[in-house]
Amino acid sequence: MATLVQHNPTPKVGVIAIVWQQQQVLLVKRKFAPHAGHWGFPGGKLEWGETMSEGAARELLEETAIHAKMDAPFACYDVLANDENNQLAHHYVMVAVRGEYQSGEAIAADDAEAVGWFSPHQLPTPQCPDLAEIIERSR
């Protein structure tokens, strides 16, 4: 008799790095879902054994080649996205971690299609949800 495997999805924990340099914030244009093609923060899934600050620093480096001194987390956000059949496809709890630029030249790598430093008053579009609010809260 075949064993039934019950599918029980759970939310994933992710981190986003909000990094500042000379009154500009670092943003990436996302290459993959959720929100592919939208501008947001470097980030991704938290790995086993990482602190949120360590995870944010790692994701930042992987996606942008930037090193930053990451502070403690300051906010959490839900990221819920449906597929083409309007079924929930992504459920993340994203932890926002503020950082101060240390070194490196911003280069789009890994999950980033593009990367750049932007004034909070001249943000690119389209934007990931909550982008402006997260920037304001990180100041």
Phi, psi and omega in degrees: 000134181287143178272131177279129175259118181275126179274115182232084183294148177229153176298149176256149178263129177232168178231147173234141182256117177256102189248133182246143172212120177046055177064017175239147181251144181274126178233153175237149172268119187291135180271331187234163176294152357283154177066037176303138179083357179260153177274134179203203183259150173300140180173179180173196184290139174286133181267156180305128177087354179273144166283164179297322178293320178296317179296318179296318179296319180295311180298319177303311181295316181297321186270337189226351184065020180259137172258136178217153173273111184269135178271190175286155177301150180234349180195160175233146181224145174273136173237107179241127181221136180265158176272188182294342177264012181063028175259145180299121183249332182224134174219105179239148166253111184261126180260123182271128181235125180275144179218158175249128179308136176245308182195168176110156176254124184296118179228131178288123180216174175053246184273359185264131175275327179206162180213149177190162176263132185225144171289142177299344180266354180221068182273145179286163176230160354288159185245148171295152179304146175070007184304307183297320179296317180296317178301313181299317181291337183274351184286000000 
